[in-house]
Amino acid sequence: MRKLNFSNILLIFSVFCAATTIAASAQTISTLVNFNGTNGYQPGSPLVQSTDGNFYGVTYYGGTPTSCPLGGGYNCGTVFKMTAAGELTTLYNFCTQAKCSDGGNPDSLIQASDGNFYGTTFIGGASTAYCNGCGTIFRITPSGNLTTLHTFCLQAGCTDGEKPDELIQATDGNFYGVASLGGAYHNGSVFELTAAGKFKTLYDFCAQTNCPDGGLPVSLMQASDGNLYGTTYYSGAYNGGTLFQITLGGKLTTLFSLHKPNSLIQGSDGALYGTTGAGGNADHGIVFRVSPAGKLTTLHSFCGLNCATGDSPGAGVIEGSDGNLYGSAGLAGLTYYAGALFEITSSGAFHTLYLFCSLDNCFDGWGPGQLMQATSGTFYGTTSGGGTSNHGTVYTLSEGLSPFVSARPSFGAAGQSITILGNNLTGATSVTFNGTPATFTVVSDTYIQVTVPAGATTGSIQVTLSSGMLFSNLPFRIP
């Protein structure tokens, strides 16, 4: 995820108001959390719905006063827990260990199959060769006990990478991610970290003459074919970044050269969807689709500043339980260029849902990041600024969508154990995969552990409750 440079932001507001709820057309935006610096500043990656029913996230800055090597008085960031009602608890303040060996400026967070959370920090760690430490991979328990698993730039010349970004857990149980800098050619890398903690570089970018394979990778995801797909922010045929595929063994194929692409998702139709921060009709970014056959289609071109559809999205889209895509344009819209939320169908019908800074002093926030949809049907998001202290917010977006269940991961083979998230799951009487009954255990009111049954085919997961039935928001894919 790209970082905002606060020295270039001209929005300065006098803020002193409380959390609010705003209705816009059929949408409702409700502010749940106002960050104030002490409890965090500039929330970054999307929130994570946990098996305990709470939401977890990170703030890039803020936290209790520490000696952060980044300087600027922003402190080094936090990991936090939030209830569905917005009650926030700080679990960890970074840079509380000597010389920031625990890292600083956390940038991603996921919940792994062991129930713990894993993430990356952009700076800090045991290495002090460059940049006051070049980042870490960490594990943190739901109660806040943090362990540093890997410090970057411990190898001569930072050949293991520096400045890690997104982290994922693949179906083999290992963790994969990208380091935006460093590597053998100093243009970033793709890495693997086993569940036992063994680190390995899978690919170093700019390994080819003139860097057609890209540089500065920013995202990574795993598709149902088992391969990893990601994006780079520089180099490629147009020096604006690439979309690539890489096997778990490290074989990389450049699929497209794009202009500042953000993170990707795989939709229920099997296609890949994403956004770019540049390119398109007015060079202000696009929403695009890559079909399973490999055809790239522009679904929407953003029109720039002073335009209601937004400008230069800095985050990818997600697929809602209604099958439509939802996303944000980070620094655009009609009001103070503060950002917009949008909805777009897979065929390209576009609708602006909300313009931030619609309230005086931007109490509703500005600079929205990537959305996530909770199993209640409600969308949750963060803004990097605005709110009552101009340090960012957590908000909800209601589109009136019904509750559902969500499989983690959303694909797997027969015999694989997966987690099904939901609400009010106690008393579930059956779980089926596209009609095939599965063996399951109701662990709590908010999640079920289930084994993918033999003979299952790609399709919806159905959970039967005494109150009715819940269906998965995405089809579960059998590779």
NORLINTA-V259269 format. One record per run of one state. SS is the DSSP state (A for helix, B for strand, O for the rest). FROM is the first residue (numbers start at 1). TO is the last residue. If there is no record, write none. Layout:
{{SS & FROM & TO} {SS & FROM & TO}}
This chain:
{{O & 1 & 5} {A & 6 & 8} {O & 9 & 20} {B & 21 & 24} {O & 25 & 26} {B & 27 & 34} {O & 35 & 36} {B & 37 & 37} {O & 38 & 39} {B & 40 & 43} {O & 44 & 47} {B & 48 & 49} {O & 50 & 54} {B & 55 & 61} {O & 62 & 77} {B & 78 & 82} {O & 83 & 87} {B & 88 & 93} {O & 94 & 97} {A & 98 & 100} {O & 101 & 103} {B & 104 & 111} {O & 112 & 116} {B & 117 & 124} {O & 125 & 133} {B & 134 & 134} {O & 135 & 135} {B & 136 & 140} {O & 141 & 145} {B & 146 & 151} {O & 152 & 155} {A & 156 & 158} {O & 159 & 161} {B & 162 & 169} {O & 170 & 174} {B & 175 & 181} {O & 182 & 188} {B & 189 & 193} {O & 194 & 198} {B & 199 & 204} {O & 205 & 208} {A & 209 & 211} {O & 212 & 214} {B & 215 & 222} {O & 223 & 227} {B & 228 & 235} {O & 236 & 239} {B & 240 & 240} {O & 241 & 241} {B & 242 & 246} {O & 247 & 251} {B & 252 & 257} {O & 258 & 260} {B & 261 & 266} {O & 267 & 271} {B & 272 & 276} {O & 277 & 285} {B & 286 & 290} {O & 291 & 295} {B & 296 & 301} {O & 302 & 317} {B & 318 & 319} {O & 320 & 324} {B & 325 & 329} {O & 330 & 339} {B & 340 & 344} {O & 345 & 349} {B & 350 & 355} {O & 356 & 359} {A & 360 & 362} {O & 363 & 365} {B & 366 & 368} {O & 369 & 371} {B & 372 & 373} {O & 374 & 378} {B & 379 & 385} {O & 386 & 392} {B & 393 & 398} {O & 399 & 404} {B & 405 & 408} {O & 409 & 410} {B & 411 & 411} {O & 412 & 416} {B & 417 & 421} {O & 422 & 429} {B & 430 & 433} {O & 434 & 435} {B & 436 & 437} {O & 438 & 439} {B & 440 & 444} {O & 445 & 446} {B & 447 & 451} {O & 452 & 458} {B & 459 & 459} {O & 460 & 460} {B & 461 & 465} {O & 466 & 467} {B & 468 & 472} {O & 473 & 475} {B & 476 & 477} {O & 478 & 479}}
